[in-house]
Amino acid sequence: MSKKQVDYTSINTYDTLNTISTTTKNIWIVFHGIGYLSKYFIRFFEDLDKNENYIIAPQAPSKYYKDDGYRRVGSSWLTKENTETEIENVLRYIDAVILSENLPNDVQLIMLGYSQGVSIASRYIARRKFKCDHLILISGAFPKELSNKDFEFLPESTKISHIVGENDPYFEKDNVIAEKERVVDILPQINFYTHSGGHELDLDSVRNACNSLAD
């Protein structure tokens, strides 16, 4: 048996919330976790001031049914199968999303990854040498192949936050401590935050991280 590959053009969607205007202060690019669709994930950000915040939620390309009734649909960014090729496919898609949005330069750019989206946000920044003002990593594992050399291009002013729920069933205390030590070696400017919940995106903790690092 021979495994072959082809290069082809694909079409994918993404969702946005609010509009860019003269009052926009922050543009968010937010990556959902496994099992989500971007159109539902983006709703977590509805309570942000709509006049000051514009949110872009890319959609993971691999969709699947989540229940036996074939009604609920989820999606995944990557699996262990053909990972390197799939990473490049996802990065090209994000390239296209950012190009299509034609983002202004006079606003704060926030990159946020939740759960599996942590690996996408961090890989995009590292591999594309993409500069943002604030990187927020929530309840997800940092890619093992990345090192501090991958982020040396980031200005010292770049803010980086890591948020995890104190009752997250996927992160035992010892694992959290070990992960912190590893990530600090890679991103020494990172700040760590917790909330009382579980494996979830807690908007209040995101606000707190942003406010505590405000200039």
Contacts in CASP RR format, 6 or more apart in sequence:
PFRMAT RR
TARGET T0000
AUTHOR 0000-0000-0000
METHOD contacts of the structure
MODEL  1
MSKKQVDYTSINTYDTLNTISTTTKNIWIVFHGIGYLSKYFIRFFEDLDK
NENYIIAPQAPSKYYKDDGYRRVGSSWLTKENTETEIENVLRYIDAVILS
ENLPNDVQLIMLGYSQGVSIASRYIARRKFKCDHLILISGAFPKELSNKD
FEFLPESTKISHIVGENDPYFEKDNVIAEKERVVDILPQINFYTHSGGHE
LDLDSVRNACNSLAD
5 85 0 8 1.000
10 61 0 8 1.000
10 89 0 8 1.000
10 93 0 8 1.000
12 59 0 8 1.000
12 61 0 8 1.000
12 93 0 8 1.000
13 38 0 8 1.000
13 59 0 8 1.000
14 38 0 8 1.000
14 56 0 8 1.000
14 57 0 8 1.000
14 58 0 8 1.000
14 59 0 8 1.000
14 97 0 8 1.000
15 38 0 8 1.000
15 39 0 8 1.000
15 42 0 8 1.000
15 56 0 8 1.000
15 57 0 8 1.000
15 59 0 8 1.000
16 42 0 8 1.000
16 54 0 8 1.000
16 55 0 8 1.000
16 56 0 8 1.000
16 57 0 8 1.000
16 101 0 8 1.000
17 42 0 8 1.000
17 45 0 8 1.000
17 46 0 8 1.000
17 50 0 8 1.000
17 53 0 8 1.000
17 54 0 8 1.000
17 55 0 8 1.000
17 57 0 8 1.000
18 24 0 8 1.000
18 50 0 8 1.000
18 51 0 8 1.000
18 53 0 8 1.000
18 54 0 8 1.000
18 55 0 8 1.000
19 54 0 8 1.000
20 27 0 8 1.000
20 54 0 8 1.000
20 103 0 8 1.000
20 104 0 8 1.000
21 51 0 8 1.000
23 51 0 8 1.000
23 52 0 8 1.000
24 51 0 8 1.000
24 52 0 8 1.000
24 53 0 8 1.000
24 54 0 8 1.000
24 104 0 8 1.000
24 107 0 8 1.000
25 52 0 8 1.000
25 53 0 8 1.000
25 107 0 8 1.000
25 108 0 8 1.000
26 48 0 8 1.000
26 52 0 8 1.000
26 53 0 8 1.000
26 54 0 8 1.000
26 107 0 8 1.000
26 108 0 8 1.000
26 109 0 8 1.000
26 110 0 8 1.000
27 53 0 8 1.000
27 54 0 8 1.000
27 55 0 8 1.000
27 56 0 8 1.000
27 103 0 8 1.000
27 104 0 8 1.000
27 107 0 8 1.000
27 108 0 8 1.000
27 109 0 8 1.000
27 110 0 8 1.000
28 45 0 8 1.000
28 53 0 8 1.000
28 54 0 8 1.000
28 55 0 8 1.000
28 56 0 8 1.000
28 110 0 8 1.000
28 111 0 8 1.000
28 112 0 8 1.000
29 56 0 8 1.000
29 58 0 8 1.000
29 94 0 8 1.000
29 97 0 8 1.000
29 98 0 8 1.000
29 109 0 8 1.000
29 110 0 8 1.000
29 111 0 8 1.000
29 112 0 8 1.000
29 121 0 8 1.000
29 132 0 8 1.000
30 41 0 8 1.000
30 42 0 8 1.000
30 45 0 8 1.000
30 55 0 8 1.000
30 56 0 8 1.000
30 57 0 8 1.000
30 112 0 8 1.000
30 113 0 8 1.000
30 114 0 8 1.000
31 57 0 8 1.000
31 58 0 8 1.000
31 77 0 8 1.000
31 112 0 8 1.000
31 113 0 8 1.000
31 114 0 8 1.000
31 116 0 8 1.000
31 117 0 8 1.000
31 118 0 8 1.000
31 120 0 8 1.000
31 121 0 8 1.000
32 38 0 8 1.000
32 41 0 8 1.000
32 57 0 8 1.000
32 60 0 8 1.000
32 75 0 8 1.000
32 113 0 8 1.000
32 114 0 8 1.000
32 115 0 8 1.000
32 116 0 8 1.000
32 117 0 8 1.000
33 41 0 8 1.000
33 60 0 8 1.000
33 77 0 8 1.000
33 113 0 8 1.000
33 114 0 8 1.000
33 115 0 8 1.000
33 116 0 8 1.000
33 117 0 8 1.000
34 60 0 8 1.000
34 75 0 8 1.000
34 76 0 8 1.000
34 77 0 8 1.000
34 115 0 8 1.000
34 116 0 8 1.000
35 66 0 8 1.000
35 74 0 8 1.000
35 75 0 8 1.000
35 76 0 8 1.000
36 60 0 8 1.000
36 74 0 8 1.000
36 75 0 8 1.000
37 59 0 8 1.000
37 63 0 8 1.000
37 73 0 8 1.000
37 74 0 8 1.000
37 75 0 8 1.000
38 57 0 8 1.000
38 58 0 8 1.000
38 59 0 8 1.000
38 60 0 8 1.000
39 57 0 8 1.000
39 59 0 8 1.000
41 57 0 8 1.000
41 114 0 8 1.000
42 55 0 8 1.000
42 57 0 8 1.000
44 201 0 8 1.000
44 203 0 8 1.000
45 53 0 8 1.000
45 55 0 8 1.000
45 203 0 8 1.000
47 203 0 8 1.000
48 55 0 8 1.000
48 203 0 8 1.000
56 97 0 8 1.000
56 101 0 8 1.000
58 93 0 8 1.000
58 94 0 8 1.000
58 97 0 8 1.000
59 75 0 8 1.000
60 75 0 8 1.000
60 76 0 8 1.000
60 77 0 8 1.000
60 90 0 8 1.000
60 116 0 8 1.000
61 75 0 8 1.000
61 77 0 8 1.000
61 89 0 8 1.000
61 90 0 8 1.000
61 93 0 8 1.000
62 75 0 8 1.000
62 76 0 8 1.000
62 77 0 8 1.000
62 79 0 8 1.000
63 73 0 8 1.000
63 74 0 8 1.000
63 75 0 8 1.000
64 73 0 8 1.000
64 74 0 8 1.000
64 75 0 8 1.000
64 76 0 8 1.000
65 71 0 8 1.000
65 72 0 8 1.000
65 73 0 8 1.000
65 74 0 8 1.000
66 72 0 8 1.000
66 73 0 8 1.000
66 74 0 8 1.000
76 116 0 8 1.000
77 86 0 8 1.000
77 90 0 8 1.000
77 116 0 8 1.000
77 117 0 8 1.000
77 119 0 8 1.000
77 120 0 8 1.000
78 86 0 8 1.000
78 87 0 8 1.000
78 90 0 8 1.000
78 116 0 8 1.000
78 119 0 8 1.000
78 120 0 8 1.000
79 86 0 8 1.000
87 123 0 8 1.000
87 127 0 8 1.000
90 120 0 8 1.000
91 123 0 8 1.000
91 124 0 8 1.000
91 127 0 8 1.000
91 128 0 8 1.000
94 120 0 8 1.000
94 124 0 8 1.000
94 128 0 8 1.000
95 128 0 8 1.000
103 109 0 8 1.000
108 133 0 8 1.000
108 134 0 8 1.000
109 131 0 8 1.000
109 132 0 8 1.000
109 133 0 8 1.000
109 134 0 8 1.000
110 132 0 8 1.000
110 133 0 8 1.000
110 134 0 8 1.000
110 135 0 8 1.000
110 136 0 8 1.000
110 210 0 8 1.000
111 121 0 8 1.000
111 124 0 8 1.000
111 125 0 8 1.000
111 130 0 8 1.000
111 132 0 8 1.000
111 134 0 8 1.000
111 135 0 8 1.000
111 136 0 8 1.000
112 121 0 8 1.000
112 135 0 8 1.000
112 136 0 8 1.000
112 137 0 8 1.000
112 138 0 8 1.000
112 206 0 8 1.000
113 120 0 8 1.000
113 121 0 8 1.000
113 136 0 8 1.000
113 137 0 8 1.000
113 138 0 8 1.000
113 140 0 8 1.000
114 138 0 8 1.000
114 139 0 8 1.000
114 140 0 8 1.000
114 201 0 8 1.000
115 138 0 8 1.000
115 139 0 8 1.000
115 140 0 8 1.000
115 199 0 8 1.000
116 140 0 8 1.000
117 140 0 8 1.000
118 137 0 8 1.000
118 138 0 8 1.000
118 139 0 8 1.000
118 140 0 8 1.000
118 141 0 8 1.000
118 142 0 8 1.000
119 140 0 8 1.000
119 141 0 8 1.000
119 142 0 8 1.000
119 143 0 8 1.000
121 135 0 8 1.000
121 137 0 8 1.000
122 135 0 8 1.000
122 137 0 8 1.000
122 142 0 8 1.000
122 143 0 8 1.000
122 146 0 8 1.000
123 143 0 8 1.000
123 146 0 8 1.000
124 130 0 8 1.000
125 131 0 8 1.000
125 132 0 8 1.000
125 135 0 8 1.000
125 151 0 8 1.000
125 154 0 8 1.000
126 143 0 8 1.000
126 146 0 8 1.000
126 150 0 8 1.000
126 151 0 8 1.000
127 150 0 8 1.000
129 153 0 8 1.000
131 153 0 8 1.000
131 154 0 8 1.000
131 155 0 8 1.000
131 158 0 8 1.000
132 158 0 8 1.000
133 157 0 8 1.000
133 158 0 8 1.000
133 159 0 8 1.000
134 158 0 8 1.000
134 159 0 8 1.000
134 160 0 8 1.000
134 161 0 8 1.000
134 210 0 8 1.000
134 213 0 8 1.000
135 158 0 8 1.000
135 159 0 8 1.000
135 160 0 8 1.000
135 161 0 8 1.000
136 160 0 8 1.000
136 161 0 8 1.000
136 163 0 8 1.000
136 206 0 8 1.000
136 209 0 8 1.000
136 210 0 8 1.000
137 160 0 8 1.000
137 161 0 8 1.000
137 162 0 8 1.000
137 163 0 8 1.000
138 162 0 8 1.000
138 163 0 8 1.000
138 164 0 8 1.000
138 201 0 8 1.000
138 206 0 8 1.000
139 163 0 8 1.000
139 164 0 8 1.000
139 165 0 8 1.000
139 168 0 8 1.000
139 170 0 8 1.000
139 171 0 8 1.000
139 198 0 8 1.000
139 199 0 8 1.000
139 200 0 8 1.000
139 201 0 8 1.000
140 164 0 8 1.000
140 170 0 8 1.000
141 179 0 8 1.000
142 179 0 8 1.000
142 182 0 8 1.000
142 183 0 8 1.000
142 186 0 8 1.000
146 186 0 8 1.000
147 186 0 8 1.000
148 185 0 8 1.000
148 186 0 8 1.000
148 187 0 8 1.000
148 188 0 8 1.000
150 186 0 8 1.000
151 186 0 8 1.000
151 187 0 8 1.000
156 189 0 8 1.000
158 189 0 8 1.000
159 189 0 8 1.000
159 191 0 8 1.000
159 213 0 8 1.000
160 187 0 8 1.000
160 189 0 8 1.000
160 190 0 8 1.000
160 191 0 8 1.000
161 190 0 8 1.000
161 191 0 8 1.000
161 192 0 8 1.000
161 193 0 8 1.000
161 209 0 8 1.000
161 210 0 8 1.000
161 213 0 8 1.000
162 180 0 8 1.000
162 183 0 8 1.000
162 190 0 8 1.000
162 191 0 8 1.000
162 192 0 8 1.000
162 193 0 8 1.000
163 192 0 8 1.000
163 193 0 8 1.000
163 194 0 8 1.000
163 195 0 8 1.000
163 202 0 8 1.000
163 205 0 8 1.000
163 206 0 8 1.000
163 209 0 8 1.000
164 171 0 8 1.000
164 176 0 8 1.000
164 192 0 8 1.000
164 193 0 8 1.000
164 194 0 8 1.000
165 171 0 8 1.000
165 194 0 8 1.000
165 195 0 8 1.000
165 196 0 8 1.000
165 197 0 8 1.000
165 198 0 8 1.000
165 199 0 8 1.000
165 200 0 8 1.000
165 202 0 8 1.000
166 194 0 8 1.000
166 195 0 8 1.000
166 196 0 8 1.000
166 197 0 8 1.000
166 198 0 8 1.000
167 196 0 8 1.000
167 197 0 8 1.000
167 198 0 8 1.000
168 197 0 8 1.000
168 198 0 8 1.000
168 199 0 8 1.000
169 198 0 8 1.000
169 199 0 8 1.000
170 199 0 8 1.000
171 179 0 8 1.000
171 199 0 8 1.000
180 192 0 8 1.000
183 190 0 8 1.000
184 190 0 8 1.000
191 209 0 8 1.000
191 212 0 8 1.000
191 213 0 8 1.000
193 205 0 8 1.000
193 208 0 8 1.000
193 209 0 8 1.000
193 212 0 8 1.000
194 205 0 8 1.000
195 202 0 8 1.000
195 204 0 8 1.000
195 205 0 8 1.000
END
